[in-house]
Amino acid sequence: MATRAVPPPSDEDAASAVVLRAGDARDLAIVDALMGDAFDPAYGEAWTRTQCLGVLALPGIQLVLAFVDDRPAGFAMTRTVLDEAELLLIAVATDARRRGIGTALVGAVIADCIAANVATLHLEVRAGNEAVELYTAHGFAKVGERRAYYRGRSGVAHDAHTYSRALGS
Ligand SMILES: CC(C)(COP(=O)(O)OP(=O)(O)OC[C@H]1O[C@@H](n2cnc3c(N)ncnc32)[C@H](O)[C@@H]1OP(=O)(O)O)[C@@H](O)C(=O)NCCC(=O)NCCS
């Protein structure tokens, strides 16, 4: 993926354009910091630094990083196997939300998958996560449920819902 500048929504935000670039395991510190900031430990959705490092070393992993004013603002991590891909994680810094960065990241993931001839993009999300709004706006439809899939710090379990979107013509 080449570096992309995503136009700001209006002239008022001209100083805060989002810049996207591909990342890899060398960006682990950025991913780890965003992970710690973005995910509420109540839900058990975040990955540890060790888990991230292990996944970033796997074949077929794509990492997209978002920057605003040269500051890390978000990331998305996807795994592709043959013509299927899964959006594993997406996160935007808490102080950078509702400014279209999540939209830009999902759009970049979808564009990269289409360019790689991926037929179906899957994802899994905690039931009740506000990210569902973002996913449905990008054409994802619910295809399944996994009961008590996430377990947060307090031990309370949360269901996961699976979504997918066909990317073929
Ligand atoms: C989900 C997340 C990535 C969205 O990032 P974002 O940059 O704020 O998203 P955007 O600004 O592009 O929002 C796009 C749309 O998604 C929906 N949306 C995003 N956050 C929402 C929220 N908290 N409540 C309701 N709708 C929301 C809205 O429809 C929004 O459009 P609008 O702002 O015009 O109303 C961010 O909230 C996040 O990092 N959450 C914690 C990590 C997480 O749970 N990731 C998903 C599971 S891996």
The ligand as an SDF file (V2000), in Angstrom:
LIG
                    3D

 48 50  0  0  0  0  0  0  0  0999 V2000
  -14.8320    1.9580   16.1790 C   0  0  0  0  0  0  0  0  0  0  0  0
  -13.7780    3.0390   15.9670 C   0  0  0  0  0  0  0  0  0  0  0  0
  -12.5900    2.4200   15.2270 C   0  0  0  0  0  0  0  0  0  0  0  0
  -14.3950    4.1540   15.1020 C   0  0  0  0  0  0  0  0  0  0  0  0
  -13.3720    5.0850   14.7950 O   0  0  0  0  0  0  0  0  0  0  0  0
  -13.7410    6.6040   14.3870 P   0  0  0  0  0  0  0  0  0  0  0  0
  -12.5380    7.2000   13.7650 O   0  0  0  0  0  0  0  0  0  0  0  0
  -14.3450    7.3130   15.5420 O   0  0  0  0  0  0  0  0  0  0  0  0
  -14.8600    6.3540   13.2760 O   0  0  0  0  0  0  0  0  0  0  0  0
  -15.4470    7.4350   12.2630 P   0  0  0  0  0  0  0  0  0  0  0  0
  -15.2220    8.8200   12.7530 O   0  0  0  0  0  0  0  0  0  0  0  0
  -14.9590    7.1230   10.8900 O   0  0  0  0  0  0  0  0  0  0  0  0
  -17.0290    7.1060   12.3690 O   0  0  0  0  0  0  0  0  0  0  0  0
  -17.7550    6.6530   11.2560 C   0  0  0  0  0  0  0  0  0  0  0  0
  -19.1720    6.3350   11.6560 C   0  0  0  0  0  0  0  0  0  0  0  0
  -19.1880    5.1850   12.5170 O   0  0  0  0  0  0  0  0  0  0  0  0
  -20.2340    5.3690   13.5100 C   0  0  0  0  0  0  0  0  0  0  0  0
  -19.6350    5.5040   14.8450 N   0  0  0  0  0  0  0  0  0  0  0  0
  -18.3330    5.6010   15.1590 C   0  0  0  0  0  0  0  0  0  0  0  0
  -18.1790    5.6970   16.5040 N   0  0  0  0  0  0  0  0  0  0  0  0
  -19.4250    5.6370   17.0320 C   0  0  0  0  0  0  0  0  0  0  0  0
  -19.9360    5.6870   18.3550 C   0  0  0  0  0  0  0  0  0  0  0  0
  -19.1340    5.7980   19.4270 N   0  0  0  0  0  0  0  0  0  0  0  0
  -21.2590    5.5950   18.5390 N   0  0  0  0  0  0  0  0  0  0  0  0
  -22.1060    5.4830   17.4810 C   0  0  0  0  0  0  0  0  0  0  0  0
  -21.6780    5.4450   16.1790 N   0  0  0  0  0  0  0  0  0  0  0  0
  -20.3610    5.5120   15.9730 C   0  0  0  0  0  0  0  0  0  0  0  0
  -20.9740    6.6440   13.1170 C   0  0  0  0  0  0  0  0  0  0  0  0
  -21.9710    6.2970   12.1880 O   0  0  0  0  0  0  0  0  0  0  0  0
  -19.8530    7.4290   12.4400 C   0  0  0  0  0  0  0  0  0  0  0  0
  -20.3110    8.4050   11.5620 O   0  0  0  0  0  0  0  0  0  0  0  0
  -20.6520    9.8870   12.1400 P   0  0  0  0  0  0  0  0  0  0  0  0
  -19.4870   10.3140   13.0140 O   0  0  0  0  0  0  0  0  0  0  0  0
  -20.7960   10.7040   10.9030 O   0  0  0  0  0  0  0  0  0  0  0  0
  -21.9230    9.7190   12.9420 O   0  0  0  0  0  0  0  0  0  0  0  0
  -13.3410    3.6610   17.3230 C   0  0  0  0  0  0  0  0  0  0  0  0
  -14.4870    4.0350   18.0510 O   0  0  0  0  0  0  0  0  0  0  0  0
  -12.5050    2.7390   18.1840 C   0  0  0  0  0  0  0  0  0  0  0  0
  -11.2790    2.6840   18.0640 O   0  0  0  0  0  0  0  0  0  0  0  0
  -13.1450    1.9750   19.1110 N   0  0  0  0  0  0  0  0  0  0  0  0
  -12.4230    1.1340   20.0680 C   0  0  0  0  0  0  0  0  0  0  0  0
  -11.7620   -0.0430   19.3940 C   0  0  0  0  0  0  0  0  0  0  0  0
  -12.7980   -1.0010   18.8500 C   0  0  0  0  0  0  0  0  0  0  0  0
  -13.7550   -1.3370   19.5220 O   0  0  0  0  0  0  0  0  0  0  0  0
  -12.5790   -1.4830   17.5950 N   0  0  0  0  0  0  0  0  0  0  0  0
  -13.5220   -2.3710   16.9270 C   0  0  0  0  0  0  0  0  0  0  0  0
  -13.3040   -3.8010   17.2390 C   0  0  0  0  0  0  0  0  0  0  0  0
  -11.7400   -4.4150   16.6580 S   0  0  0  0  0  0  0  0  0  0  0  0
  1  2  1  0
  2  3  1  0
  2  4  1  0
  2 36  1  0
  4  5  1  0
  5  6  1  0
  6  7  2  0
  6  8  1  0
  6  9  1  0
  9 10  1  0
 10 11  2  0
 10 12  1  0
 10 13  1  0
 13 14  1  0
 14 15  1  0
 15 16  1  0
 15 30  1  0
 16 17  1  0
 17 18  1  0
 17 28  1  0
 18 19  1  0
 18 27  1  0
 19 20  2  0
 20 21  1  0
 21 22  1  0
 21 27  2  0
 22 23  1  0
 22 24  2  0
 24 25  1  0
 25 26  2  0
 26 27  1  0
 28 29  1  0
 28 30  1  0
 30 31  1  0
 31 32  1  0
 32 33  2  0
 32 34  1  0
 32 35  1  0
 36 37  1  0
 36 38  1  0
 38 39  2  0
 38 40  1  0
 40 41  1  0
 41 42  1  0
 42 43  1  0
 43 44  2  0
 43 45  1  0
 45 46  1  0
 46 47  1  0
 47 48  1  0
M  END
$$$$
